[in-house]
Amino acid sequence: MSIHDVPIARLDGTAATLGELTGERPALLVNVASKCGLTPQYTALERLHEQYADHGFTVVGLPCNQFGGQEPGSSEEIAEFCSATYGVTFPMTEKVAVNGDGRHELYQQLVDTPDEEGESGDIRWNFEKFLLASDGKPVARFSPTVTPDDPRVVDAIKGLL
């Protein structure tokens, strides 16, 4: 099954596939959390989405509560926080598990992608980023502390557009 065909509900609970959320174009997938020290990365994620959406790119936020319980809210609370605090307009999904026995199928396909240091496997923390090409193939993985506006991320995105 192509990664684009993986079912994943939108934050509002409506059914979708990853391909429907990304428009089958280059995308940055990020496991997000509202109560994390890295949460201010939402600002740069939204900026990336706004800057490159017209060039065929999107960001997708995937809320996850597996790291320190830092995404405890309901879907409605997450949507309100993201909209009111960071003006998020990019697609957001239902809350997902990124590690463990309940790992979402999407992350089952992503975790073997190595980052710049060659590390692959389990997601280490909130705001780990995967860059997908328009065909859905992961082309880069960035650690949680690499900000979305880091030149390495921006250059990798530009290389796909």
Secondary structure, DSSP 8 states (H G I E B T S, - for coil): --GGG-B--BTTS---BHHHHHTTS-EEEEEE-TTSTTTTHHHHHHHHHHHHGGGT-EEEEEE--TTTT---S-HHHHHHHHHHHH---S-BB-----SSTT--HHHHHHTTS--TTS--SS--STT-EEEE-TTS-EEEEE-TTS-TTSHHHHHHHHTT-
